[in-house]
Amino acid sequence: MMKSDQYSAVADRQVDIINIKGIEDIGFVQQDSVLLSTQSPEETDQCRHGLYFQDGERRVDYVLTYQIKKPSGSRSRRHSSRLTDNALTRSLRSSRAPTACAARPDPEHGRADSGSDHHEDDKRLRREEFESNLREMGLELEKDEGTKTPGVGFVKVHAPWNVLCREAEFMKLKMPTKKVYGVKQGGNVMEKIGTFISKVTDPLHPNIEEKRSENLKHLSYPFSREKQHLFDLSDRDSFFDSKTRSSIVFEVLKRTKCTKSKFSMGITSLLGSGVYHAAYPLHDGDIDGENVEPNDRKLLYEEWASYSVFYKYQPIGLIRKYFGEKIGLYFAWLGVYTEMLIPASLVGVIVFLYGCMTVNDNIPSMEICDTRRNITMCPLCDRVCSYWSLSTACGTARASHLFDNPATVFFSIFMALWAAFFMEHWKRRQMRLNYEWDLTGFEEEEEALKDHPRAEYEFRVMQKTLKKEHKSPKTAKEKLTCKDRCPAYMTNIAMMLLMISVTFAIVFGVILYRISTKAAMHMSSNPTTRSNVRITVKTTAAIINLVVILILDEVYGAVARWLTELEVPKTDKSFEERLIFKTFVLKFVNAFTPIIYIAFFRGRLVGRPGSYLYVFESYRMEECAHGGCLMELCIQLSITMLGKQLIQNNLFEIGIPKLKKLIRYIKSKRSTFQEEEREKKLQRYETDFFLDPFSGLTPEYMEMIIQFGFVTLFVASFPLAPLFALLNNIIEIRLDAKKFVAELRRPVAARAKDIGIWYNILRGVAKVAVIVNAFVISFTSDFIPRLVYQYMYSPDGSMHGFVNHTLSYFNVSHFQNGTTPMDPLFLGFSVDICRYKDYREPPWSPTPYEVSKEFWAVLAVRLAFVIVFQNVVMLMSDIVDWMIPDIPKDISLQIHKEKLLMVDLFMKEEQGKMQVADTTTSGGAEKENASNHSPLLRPRSVSHTQSNSY
C-alpha cells in the first residue's frame, strides 16, 4: 500500500487535502489518496455547502480558524503547484529533530513568510506542530485559506471511523445495540389513561417524526471495538451523529498537546494565546432559503424556535440530539418550570380577584373612606407638610386590600408547597430523561477526570515554572497553591464587600430622593401635584431602582467574571461554579435589597411625632401609608420584575443581536441585499464563524433563578407574580431557542445527568422563601393586627373600630421647635390633637407616648405566627418530599429490566462463543484423525508447517 501523504491541488482555491495514515493495531486503517479532479457535479455541489471535505465524502466534524496575512501572487502560484511530499522523507526529518515541526518550518512556508514578524512565525510553527500531532492521533485535516473571509484561515477536521470507535470506547459512550425491547407504560388502567391523555394533547406536540415507536427502546451498552457485533453498524455514516462526532473530536483536541520547548499547550492554551482564533463544530445546515436540504437544525427552527408554536411542547429529544444532554436538561427544566407556573398563576389570579370582589365589604377600608369620621392625621414631613384628613388615603387603603387580605396567607402556604412539588416533579422528570437518554450509569466523576486545565491556569503555571528555573534549574512539576492565590482571594473578599456596599449606598440614595422629593412636591402651589405626592414618589423611586438594578446587573456580571479569573481556577467546571456563586450573590443582593428595605425596614425606623428620627439632621425618615407598606412593596416588586423581564431579558436579547447585525452592515458598506447575497455564497464553516460564540448556560440559569426568587420570596405581596413569570417564560423559551439555533455557534455537546449547582440554589431559595413570606405576612401586612383586634379587643368580634384602635393621639403643642406646619389651618380649622399610626399611650396618660400593652400583644402574636408558619409549612414541604419518590416506579422497573436483558444478551453471546469453540475443536479432532489414517500426507503437512515457521 502507499505510504505517502499526498497534497492534491484544487483549482482556484488554496486547499490542502491531507490523507492520514495510521497503524492498524490501534484502530487506524491506511487510506489511498483521493483525486478531486474526478468529482461529480453532485459532489461538488455538496461540498460547496462547507459541510464536507473537497472530496464530497468526508464530513467536517470540527473547524479551527486562525488569522493569516493576505498572500502574495507568487505564493499563490507556488502554493497551487506544490508537489507531493513524501511521508518517509518527513519522518526522517522528524527523527533528526524531536520538535522538527516546531523548530524547522516547511521551506516553502519559510520563503513565503520571510517578511512576517517573529510573533506570527511562532504562531504558525505552533499550528504546524499541533496539526501534525492531530494527524498522528488519526484525524484528517484540510486547510482552506482562499475563502471569502479575508484574513481568516480555516482548518477542517474529520474523524474517520476507526478514530470514532477508539474514542467512543475511551469515553465510554453508551450506544444503542441491536436488541430492542418493549417499554411498558404501567397497568391497564394507567395505560388507558396515558393513551387518552396523549390523544387529547396530540395537537400540542411538535410535528417531528420519531424514528422508532415510543413503546420500543434500544438496549444501550458502552461502545467497545471488541463487541461491535452487538451494535447495528449497517449505516456507519449515521451510527455516530454529528453531535457525538464533534464531541469526540473535541476530546481529541483537548488531549493533543503542542510541546514546543518544554511546555505543553493544549487547544485551550492555543486559543488563549491567539495561535487559533476560534474552534467550533458546524451546524447541520441552513434554516431557510431555496432548495435547503432537510436537517435537524431546520426542523428545530420550524418546530421549536418559532413564535407560532409557542403553545406546543418542546422537542426535548431533538434538542438533546442536536445540542447534547447539558443544554437539553436546561430546556427540559425550563419547560417543567413553565408548566408548573400554570397552576400557580391560576391560584394567584383567583386570590387577586377575591381581593377585588371583597374590597367593598372590607370594614377597615370603609372606615378610612368615611368622610364623616373626620380623623385628622399628623403631618408627613416637617414644616412644608400640614395636617391631613385620613379619608384622603381612601384609594390607597382600597388598593392595599387587593393584596393584603386573608387569601394572601393561603397563597403563601400554597406557593411554599408549590415549590416543593416543583422540586420533586423536576427530580422525577430528570430521572426519566436519564433513563431515556441512557445516562443511568453515567457518573460526573468520569467527566471530571477528563476535565483538562484551562489555558489561563497553564499559563500561570508556566510563569511560575520559569521564575523557579532562574533560581534552581532542576525543578519539579509546578502547580498553583493557596499561597499563590491568596492575593486573589483577598481581592475577591474586598471587591465583593465593596459591591454589596455600593448596592446599599444606592438604596440609601433612593431613600433620600423619596424624602426630598416628597417635601418639594408638598411645597408646590399646584393642587394636583400635592394630591398625588405619594403615588408619584413611589412610582418614580421604583423606576430609578429598576434602572440602577439593570445597570449594576451588567457591572456585577463583569466584576464577578473578573474576580473569578483572578483566582485562576484549574478546570472549566471549577471556574463555572465559582462564577455562579459570585454572580448569584451580587445579582441577588442587587435585585432584592430595595425590596427587602421596603418590606422590613421602612416605617419602622421613624420615631413618633415630636421625636422623629433624622438622617443628616435634616431628612426625616419616611413612613408607610396608612394601609401599610405592602402596597408600596407591591409597586416596587411589580416594576422591578416586569422591567427586568421586558427590558433586560427580552429587549436586550432581541435588540442587541439586531444592533450588532446593523453595525456589521454599516461597517461593510454594503446594502442589506448585497450582504445577504454574500452570506448565501459563504461556506457553512464561514457562516458559522460570523455567529456569536456560545458563552455557557450561566446567564440563562441566572435569569430564571432571579425570576424564581421574585415568584416565591415576596409572593404574599404580589400574587400576580407567577402569571407575569409564565407570560415571560412562554416568550423566553422561543427566544432562547432562536438564539441557540440561529444566532450562536453550535456548542460542543456536553454530557450531564442533572442541572448541577442550580438545583441546590433553587432549594435554598425555596427554603428562604418560607421564612421571608412568614415575616411579610406577620410584620409588613396588617393581617396580624386585624387578627389580634378581632379576637382580643373588638367588642362584638367584628372589625368595626379597627382603624381607631391602630391610631395613637398626639398633642400638637409637643412638636419640636422648627417642625410645626407652616400652614396649620390647611384643613380650615385649628388642630389641637392629631393622630398617627402606632400603638402608644395618649398624651394624657401617666406615661405619655410610651408603647402600649397592645403593641406587645401584637408583637408576641407576630413572632408566634412566624415560628408556627415557618415550621408548619416546612413540615408540609418535607412530607411532600417524603411522599413523592425521586425515581418513578415504572422507570425503576425498566432500569432493572435493562440490567436483566443485558445479562441475558451476554449469556447468549458466551453460549454462542462456546458453540463455535466446540465446533472448531470437533472439526480439528476429525482432521487429526483423518491425518492419522493417511500416513502419506503426514510428512508433507509437517514439511509445510516447518516452511511457514521459517
ABEGO torsion letter per residue (X at the ends): XBABBBBBBBBGBBBBBBBBBBBAAAGBBBBBBBBAAABBAAAAAAAAAGABBAAGABBBABBBBBBBBBBBAAAAAAAAABBBBBAAAAAAAAAABAAAAAABBBAAAAAAAAABBAAAAAAAAAAAAAAAAAAAAGBBBBBBAABABBGBBBBBBBBBAAAAAAAAAAAGBBBBBABBBBBBAEBAAAAAAAAAAAAAAAAABBBBBBABBAABBBBBBBBBAAAAAABBAABAAAABBAAAAAAAAAAAAAABBBABEABBBBAAAAAAAGABABBBBBBAEBABEBGBBBBAAAAAAAAAABAAAAABBBBAAAAAAAAEAAAAAAAAAAAAAAAAAAAAAAAAAAAAAAAAAAAAABAAAAAAABAAAGBBBBBABBGABBBBBAAAAAAAAAAAAAABBAAAAAAAAAAAAAAAAAAAAAAAAAAAAAAAAGAAABBAAAAAAABBBBAAAAAAAAAAAAAAAAABABBBBBBBBAAAAAAAAAAAAAAAAAAAAAAAAAAAAAAAAAAAAAAAAAABABAAAAAAAAAAAAAAAAAAAAAAAAAAAAAAAAAAAAAAAAAGBABAAAAAAAAAAAAAAAAAAAAAAAAAAAAAABGAAAEBBGBBBBBGGABBBBBBBAAEAAAAAAAAAAAAAAAAAAAAAAAAAAAAAAAAAAAAAAAAGBBAAAAAAAAAABBAAAAAAABBBBAEAAAAAAAAAAAAAAAAAAAAABAAAAAAAAAAAAAAAAAAAAAAAAABBBBBBBBBABAEAAAAAAAAAAAAAAAAAAAAAAAABAAAAAAAAAAAABAAGBABGAAAAABBBBBAAABBBGABBABAAAAGBBBABBBBBBBBBBAABABBGBBBAAAAAAAAAAAAAAAAAAAAAAAAAAAAAAABBABBAAAAAAAAAAAAAAAAAAAAAAAAAAAAAAAAAAAAAAAAAAAAABAAAAAAAAAAAAAAAX
